[in-house]
Amino acid sequence: MGPVIVAVRNAWNWMSAKWYVRPIVQQLVGFNALVVRAFTESIAAQQETTVELHQLQIEIGLLREEIERLQARGPAEDG
């Protein structure tokens, strides 16, 4: 009787893995791929934002220097 039980158990495990577990695993793999893609896109967007922020900081610095230069000239030299 023992070998029959082992054979039935093995058959059940194979069937449950094939028809139940595999689709779930495939869904998880697909979901994980989407999460990885979303993180990758998020990192790329963050890097672009960092570059834009750095460029804006440089521009702000240049504008501050221009304002200081104009203020140093005084009101008489504006016209």
C-alpha positions in Angstrom: 0.0 0.0 0.0 2.9 2.4 0.7 4.1 2.6 -2.9 0.6 3.3 -4.1 0.3 6.2 -1.6 3.7 7.5 -2.7 2.6 7.3 -6.4 -0.7 9.1 -5.7 1.1 11.8 -3.7 3.7 12.3 -6.4 1.0 12.5 -9.0 -1.0 15.0 -6.9 2.1 17.1 -6.4 2.9 17.1 -10.1 -0.7 18.1 -11.0 -1.0 20.8 -8.3 2.3 22.2 -9.4 1.4 22.2 -13.0 -2.2 23.5 -12.9 -2.2 25.5 -9.7 1.2 26.7 -8.7 2.7 27.5 -12.1 0.1 30.1 -13.1 0.5 31.8 -9.7 4.3 31.8 -10.2 3.9 33.2 -13.7 1.7 36.0 -12.4 4.2 36.8 -9.7 7.0 36.9 -12.2 5.0 39.2 -14.4 4.2 41.5 -11.5 7.8 41.6 -10.4 8.9 42.5 -13.9 6.4 45.4 -13.8 7.7 46.5 -10.4 11.3 46.4 -11.6 10.3 48.5 -14.7 8.4 51.0 -12.6 11.4 51.4 -10.2 13.8 51.7 -13.2 11.6 54.4 -14.8 11.3 56.2 -11.4 15.1 56.2 -11.0 15.5 57.6 -14.5 13.0 60.3 -13.8 14.7 61.2 -10.5 18.0 61.4 -12.3 16.6 63.7 -14.9 15.0 65.9 -12.2 18.4 66.0 -10.4 20.1 67.2 -13.5 17.4 69.8 -14.1 17.6 71.0 -10.5 21.4 71.4 -10.8 21.0 73.4 -14.0 18.4 75.6 -12.3 20.7 76.1 -9.3 23.5 77.3 -11.6 21.0 79.6 -13.4 19.9 81.0 -10.0 23.5 81.6 -9.0 24.2 83.5 -12.2 21.0 85.6 -11.8 22.0 86.4 -8.2 25.4 87.5 -9.5 23.7 89.7 -12.1 21.4 91.3 -9.5 24.4 92.0 -7.2 26.3 93.5 -10.2 23.3 95.7 -11.1 22.8 96.8 -7.5 26.4 97.7 -7.2 26.1 100.0 -10.2 23.5 102.1 -8.4 20.4 103.8 -9.7 22.2 106.6 -11.5 23.9 104.2 -14.0 20.7 102.4 -15.0 19.5 104.8 -17.7 
